[in-house]
Amino acid sequence: MRASLHRAIDVIVDQYEDDARAQLAREHDQSGRQWPAIVRLGPGDAFTYRWPADEGTEQFTGAERYEVRLPHKTYLASLAWTTRPAWGRGNRRRAIVFGQAGSIDSPFYPWTEFVETDAGLFAAPIPDPARPRAILKDVNDLPEALVNAVVQRTDELFDQVAAGPSLRLVLAADNGEEMVRHGFWVASLRGRL
């Protein structure tokens, strides 16, 4: 019974995600302009975020505010910075893209997370568009939007990872617009908008 219930829930979630992707496709600007437009609004304040499921709280030392503009809707996003231990370093920097899914009063939710690589760049997982809750691996084709982007295997970015075939989008720390664009794409694939 439990397995049947989980399958039924997966079918409903997959349909919801398909509907969200179709809605985004309908909102695509047909003029040829790259979408969505990402507009930097300015610096944001330091803040504390409470992670769901009792994962605790985390202090973000600074943030940049953005608008994610589609032809018929605008989302607010924040690129927030923190540090936390990972892959052999006690202070690896993180850039987390948070976004609002609803009205101006709705809370911000994490869309994606970029982790500082051993070379000082920032890398975020790339979801598999066919299965958005899974991460793309090096045997999969890249989505068209990422064909010209810098994409690397996890084990090429972090010396502590011995075998990591999952793919990550790699960006410089000062490329906030592209971090937010990737976060929006991830959130749209996963039905979080």
The 8 nearest C-alpha neighbors of each residue, nearest first, counted from 0:
[[1, 3, 2, 4, 5, 6, 7, 8],
 [0, 2, 4, 3, 5, 6, 7, 8],
 [3, 1, 5, 4, 0, 6, 7, 8],
 [4, 2, 6, 0, 1, 5, 7, 8],
 [3, 5, 1, 7, 2, 6, 0, 8],
 [4, 6, 8, 2, 7, 3, 9, 1],
 [7, 5, 9, 3, 8, 4, 2, 10],
 [8, 6, 4, 10, 5, 9, 3, 11],
 [7, 9, 5, 11, 10, 6, 12, 4],
 [10, 8, 6, 12, 7, 11, 13, 5],
 [9, 11, 13, 7, 8, 12, 14, 6],
 [12, 10, 8, 14, 9, 13, 15, 7],
 [13, 11, 15, 9, 14, 10, 8, 16],
 [12, 14, 16, 10, 15, 11, 9, 17],
 [15, 13, 17, 11, 16, 12, 18, 10],
 [16, 14, 12, 18, 13, 17, 11, 19],
 [15, 17, 190, 19, 13, 18, 14, 189],
 [18, 16, 14, 20, 19, 15, 13, 21],
 [17, 19, 21, 15, 16, 20, 14, 22],
 [20, 18, 16, 22, 21, 17, 190, 15],
 [21, 19, 23, 17, 22, 18, 24, 16],
 [22, 20, 24, 18, 19, 23, 17, 25],
 [23, 21, 19, 25, 24, 20, 18, 26],
 [24, 22, 26, 20, 25, 21, 19, 27],
 [23, 25, 21, 27, 26, 22, 20, 19],
 [24, 26, 22, 23, 27, 21, 28, 20],
 [27, 25, 23, 24, 70, 28, 22, 69],
 [28, 26, 24, 25, 29, 23, 34, 70],
 [27, 29, 30, 70, 26, 32, 31, 34],
 [28, 30, 31, 27, 32, 26, 33, 25],
 [31, 29, 32, 28, 33, 27, 34, 70],
 [30, 32, 29, 33, 28, 34, 27, 35],
 [33, 31, 30, 34, 28, 29, 35, 36],
 [34, 32, 31, 35, 36, 28, 30, 27],
 [35, 33, 36, 32, 28, 69, 27, 68],
 [34, 36, 69, 68, 67, 37, 33, 180],
 [35, 37, 68, 34, 67, 38, 69, 33],
 [38, 36, 67, 66, 176, 35, 68, 39],
 [37, 39, 66, 65, 40, 36, 67, 176],
 [38, 40, 65, 41, 64, 66, 37, 176],
 [41, 39, 65, 64, 38, 66, 42, 63],
 [42, 40, 64, 63, 39, 43, 65, 62],
 [43, 41, 63, 64, 62, 44, 40, 61],
 [42, 44, 62, 63, 64, 61, 41, 45],
 [43, 45, 61, 62, 46, 42, 60, 63],
 [44, 46, 61, 60, 59, 62, 43, 47],
 [47, 45, 59, 58, 44, 48, 60, 61],
 [46, 48, 58, 57, 59, 56, 49, 45],
 [47, 49, 57, 56, 50, 58, 46, 59],
 [48, 50, 56, 55, 51, 57, 47, 54],
 [49, 51, 54, 55, 56, 48, 53, 52],
 [52, 50, 53, 54, 49, 55, 56, 48],
 [53, 51, 54, 50, 55, 49, 56, 48],
 [52, 54, 55, 51, 50, 49, 56, 48],
 [53, 55, 50, 52, 51, 56, 49, 57],
 [56, 54, 53, 50, 49, 57, 51, 52],
 [55, 57, 49, 48, 50, 47, 58, 54],
 [56, 58, 48, 47, 59, 49, 55, 50],
 [57, 59, 47, 46, 60, 48, 81, 56],
 [60, 58, 81, 46, 80, 45, 61, 47],
 [61, 59, 45, 80, 81, 58, 46, 62],
 [62, 60, 45, 80, 59, 44, 79, 43],
 [61, 63, 79, 43, 78, 42, 80, 44],
 [62, 64, 42, 43, 78, 77, 41, 79],
 [63, 65, 77, 40, 41, 43, 42, 76],
 [66, 64, 39, 76, 40, 38, 77, 75],
 [65, 67, 75, 38, 74, 37, 76, 68],
 [68, 66, 37, 74, 73, 36, 35, 75],
 [69, 67, 73, 36, 35, 66, 72, 37],
 [68, 70, 72, 35, 71, 73, 36, 26],
 [69, 71, 72, 26, 28, 68, 27, 73],
 [72, 70, 69, 26, 73, 68, 27, 28],
 [73, 71, 69, 70, 68, 74, 67, 26],
 [72, 74, 68, 67, 69, 66, 75, 71],
 [75, 73, 67, 66, 99, 76, 68, 72],
 [76, 74, 66, 99, 98, 65, 67, 73],
 [77, 75, 98, 65, 97, 64, 66, 99],
 [76, 78, 64, 97, 63, 96, 65, 79],
 [79, 77, 96, 63, 62, 95, 94, 97],
 [78, 80, 62, 95, 94, 61, 77, 59],
 [81, 79, 94, 59, 61, 93, 60, 62],
 [80, 82, 59, 93, 92, 60, 94, 58],
 [83, 81, 92, 90, 91, 93, 84, 80],
 [82, 84, 90, 91, 89, 85, 92, 81],
 [85, 83, 89, 90, 88, 91, 82, 86],
 [84, 86, 88, 87, 91, 89, 83, 90],
 [87, 85, 159, 88, 157, 84, 160, 158],
 [86, 88, 85, 159, 89, 84, 158, 91],
 [89, 87, 85, 84, 90, 86, 91, 83],
 [88, 90, 84, 91, 83, 85, 87, 82],
 [89, 91, 83, 84, 82, 88, 92, 85],
 [90, 92, 82, 83, 84, 88, 115, 89],
 [91, 93, 82, 115, 81, 90, 114, 83],
 [94, 92, 114, 81, 82, 80, 113, 115],
 [95, 93, 80, 113, 79, 112, 78, 114],
 [94, 96, 112, 79, 78, 111, 113, 93],
 [95, 97, 78, 111, 110, 77, 109, 182],
 [98, 96, 109, 77, 108, 110, 76, 107],
 [99, 97, 76, 107, 108, 75, 77, 100],
 [98, 100, 107, 75, 101, 106, 74, 105],
 [99, 101, 192, 98, 191, 74, 105, 102],
 [102, 100, 105, 99, 103, 192, 104, 74],
 [101, 103, 104, 105, 100, 99, 74, 106],
 [102, 104, 105, 101, 99, 75, 106, 74],
 [105, 103, 102, 106, 101, 99, 107, 100],
 [104, 106, 102, 101, 103, 99, 107, 100],
 [107, 105, 99, 108, 104, 100, 101, 98],
 [106, 108, 99, 98, 97, 105, 109, 100],
 [107, 109, 97, 98, 110, 99, 106, 100],
 [110, 108, 97, 111, 96, 98, 95, 107],
 [109, 111, 182, 186, 97, 96, 108, 98],
 [112, 110, 182, 96, 109, 95, 185, 113],
 [111, 113, 95, 123, 94, 96, 114, 93],
 [112, 114, 123, 122, 94, 121, 93, 95],
 [115, 113, 93, 121, 122, 116, 92, 112],
 [116, 114, 121, 92, 120, 119, 91, 93],
 [115, 117, 119, 118, 120, 156, 121, 157],
 [116, 118, 119, 157, 156, 115, 158, 120],
 [119, 117, 116, 120, 156, 115, 157, 121],
 [120, 118, 116, 117, 115, 121, 171, 172],
 [119, 121, 171, 116, 115, 118, 170, 172],
 [122, 120, 115, 114, 170, 113, 169, 116],
 [123, 121, 169, 113, 114, 168, 167, 170],
 [124, 122, 113, 167, 168, 112, 114, 125],
 [125, 123, 167, 166, 126, 168, 134, 122],
 [124, 126, 167, 135, 134, 166, 168, 123],
 [127, 125, 134, 131, 135, 133, 128, 124],
 [126, 128, 135, 131, 130, 134, 129, 133],
 [129, 127, 131, 130, 126, 188, 142, 135],
 [128, 130, 127, 131, 126, 133, 132, 188],
 [129, 131, 127, 128, 133, 132, 126, 134],
 [132, 130, 127, 128, 126, 133, 189, 188],
 [131, 133, 130, 126, 189, 134, 127, 188],
 [134, 132, 131, 130, 127, 126, 135, 128],
 [133, 135, 126, 127, 125, 165, 136, 124],
 [136, 134, 127, 126, 125, 166, 165, 139],
 [137, 135, 165, 166, 138, 164, 139, 134],
 [136, 138, 139, 164, 166, 165, 152, 135],
 [137, 139, 136, 140, 135, 164, 165, 141],
 [140, 138, 137, 136, 135, 141, 127, 142],
 [141, 139, 142, 138, 137, 135, 136, 143],
 [140, 142, 146, 145, 143, 139, 135, 144],
 [141, 143, 144, 145, 140, 146, 128, 127],
 [144, 142, 146, 145, 141, 147, 140, 148],
 [143, 145, 142, 146, 147, 148, 141, 184],
 [146, 144, 148, 143, 147, 142, 141, 150],
 [145, 147, 143, 148, 144, 141, 142, 149],
 [148, 146, 145, 149, 144, 143, 150, 141],
 [149, 147, 145, 146, 150, 168, 169, 144],
 [148, 150, 169, 168, 151, 147, 170, 145],
 [149, 151, 168, 167, 169, 148, 166, 152],
 [152, 150, 166, 167, 153, 155, 149, 168],
 [151, 153, 166, 155, 164, 154, 165, 167],
 [152, 154, 163, 156, 155, 165, 166, 164],
 [153, 155, 163, 160, 156, 157, 152, 162],
 [156, 154, 152, 153, 157, 151, 158, 163],
 [157, 155, 153, 154, 116, 117, 158, 152],
 [156, 158, 154, 159, 117, 160, 155, 116],
 [159, 157, 160, 154, 156, 161, 117, 155],
 [158, 160, 86, 157, 161, 87, 154, 156],
 [161, 159, 154, 158, 157, 162, 163, 153],
 [160, 162, 154, 159, 163, 158, 157, 153],
 [163, 161, 154, 160, 164, 153, 152, 155],
 [162, 164, 154, 153, 165, 160, 152, 161],
 [163, 165, 152, 136, 137, 153, 162, 166],
 [166, 164, 136, 163, 152, 135, 153, 137],
 [167, 165, 152, 136, 151, 135, 125, 153],
 [166, 168, 124, 123, 125, 122, 150, 151],
 [167, 169, 150, 122, 123, 149, 124, 125],
 [170, 168, 122, 149, 121, 150, 167, 120],
 [171, 169, 121, 120, 122, 174, 172, 168],
 [170, 172, 120, 173, 174, 121, 169, 119],
 [171, 173, 174, 120, 121, 170, 175, 119],
 [172, 174, 171, 175, 170, 176, 178, 177],
 [175, 173, 171, 172, 176, 177, 170, 178],
 [176, 174, 178, 177, 173, 179, 172, 78],
 [175, 177, 179, 178, 174, 37, 180, 39],
 [176, 178, 180, 179, 175, 174, 181, 170],
 [179, 177, 175, 181, 176, 180, 182, 174],
 [178, 180, 182, 176, 177, 181, 96, 183],
 [181, 179, 177, 183, 182, 178, 176, 184],
 [182, 180, 184, 178, 183, 179, 177, 185],
 [183, 181, 179, 111, 110, 185, 180, 184],
 [182, 184, 186, 180, 181, 185, 187, 179],
 [183, 185, 181, 187, 182, 186, 188, 180],
 [186, 184, 182, 188, 183, 187, 181, 189],
 [187, 185, 191, 183, 189, 110, 184, 188],
 [186, 188, 184, 190, 189, 185, 192, 191],
 [189, 187, 185, 186, 190, 131, 184, 20],
 [188, 190, 186, 187, 131, 191, 16, 185],
 [189, 191, 16, 187, 188, 19, 192, 186],
 [192, 190, 186, 189, 187, 100, 188, 110],
 [191, 100, 190, 187, 186, 101, 19, 99]]
